Amino acid sequence: MATSTSLPHAAASHDIPTWDGLKRAIVSSSGFQSWCLESDTTDSDTSQEQQVMAYLRETLETLAY
């Protein structure tokens, strides 16, 4: 079973501009748009960042399989 670790926000604060640009690119991709429609993640309780992270997690799990 895989475990995930996360860095404290302060440790990665210099990466924020990179993450924001990557997040914008992912959100505008056709793959992400299709995934949103299929997974019905347009719920107002789910932030865009949470959607992107779920998309990346699923994509990486699929590739690792």
WOLIN-V554397 format. One record per pair of residues at least 6 apart in sequence whose ideal C-beta (glycine too) atoms are under 8 Angstrom apart, sorted by the first residue. I is the first residue (numbers start at 0). J is the second residue. D is the distance in Angstrom with one decimal. If there is no record, write none. Layout:
<<I & J & D> <I & J & D>>
//
This chain:
<<11 & 18 & 8.0> <22 & 47 & 7.3> <22 & 48 & 6.7> <22 & 51 & 5.2> <25 & 31 & 5.2> <25 & 51 & 5.3> <25 & 54 & 6.8> <25 & 55 & 7.3> <26 & 47 & 6.5> <26 & 51 & 6.5> <30 & 58 & 7.8> <31 & 51 & 7.3> <31 & 54 & 5.5> <34 & 40 & 7.8> <34 & 54 & 5.2> <34 & 57 & 7.3> <35 & 41 & 6.2> <35 & 50 & 6.7> <35 & 54 & 7.8> <38 & 53 & 7.7> <38 & 57 & 8.0> <40 & 50 & 5.1> <40 & 53 & 6.7> <45 & 53 & 8.0>>
//
